[in-house]
Amino acid sequence: MSSNLPVPRSAVPIGIDDPVVKARTELKAALAAIEEKANVPRRVSRATDEGIAKARTFVRRNPALGVAAVIASAAVVGAVVWGVVRAYTR
């Protein structure tokens, strides 16, 4: 009884009868889940890629608002840098 649906790396397939194979599969799934959770650079990379994709979609739908958002964020970054430098030089 096998289905063609993709199984996540951290899932244990149903229908394993051998206890040794089942234990190994559960261990492998647990280690994969730990790796997914603990691999911060990969998670940051995925979140960054998703954010970039959302930003590109937003800019494609609203180019004027995209330009305004870039200008506003540049102004905020400039103000923060100016404030930090001014506080440091005092």
N, C-alpha and C positions, 0 to 999 in steps of 0.2 A: 504494500500500500504506500506508494510513493507519489507525491504530487510534483508538478513542475514549477511550483511557486518558489521564488528564491528565499532561502533561509538566512537570516542574519548570522554573522559569525558568532554572536554571543547566545544563540539559541540552540537548544538540544533537539534534534529531530525525534519525532514520535515513532514508536515501533521498534526500538532497540530492545532485544530480549536478553542478550548476553550481559550479565552484570559487570563484567570487566570492561567490555566495550562501552557500556553505558557510563561507568565511572570515568573512564578516559575521556569520553565525549563531554561529560559534565565539567571535568577539570579543564579541558581545552576551552570550553565556552566561558568558564569563569575567568580564566587567564585572559581571554580575548576581551571580556567585559572590563577587566581591570586595566588592560592596556588602553582601551578606548577612553576610559575615564581619566587615567593618569597621564596620558600623552597630551600635555598642555599645548605644545607647539602645533600639533596637528589640529587641535580644537580651535586654536586662535586662527590658524590658516583657513579652516573651513568657515569660521564666522566672518573673517575678512572677505573671503570670496563671496559669501552670501550678501554682505553689506555692499560690496562693489556692484554685484548684479542688481541689487535693489536700487542703488544710486543711478546706474545706467538706465534702468527702466524708467525711473522718475524723470531723468533728463530727456529721454526720448519722448515721453508724454508731455512734459512741460519744460521746454528749453529755456524760456525766459526765467522761470522760477529756479531752474538749475543754476543759471548764471548768477542770479541774485543770491542763492544759497552759498555759492563759492565766494562771492564778494563779501557776504556777511561773515562767513567763517574766517576768511583772511583778515577781516577787520578785527574780529574777536581775538585771533591769535596775535595779531600785531599789538593790540591793546594790552594783552596779558604780558607779552614780552617787554613792552615799554614799561608797564607797571613793575615788573620784576627788576628790570635794570635800574629804574629810578629808585626803588626801595633799596637796592644793593649799593648804589652810589651815595646815598645819604648817610 
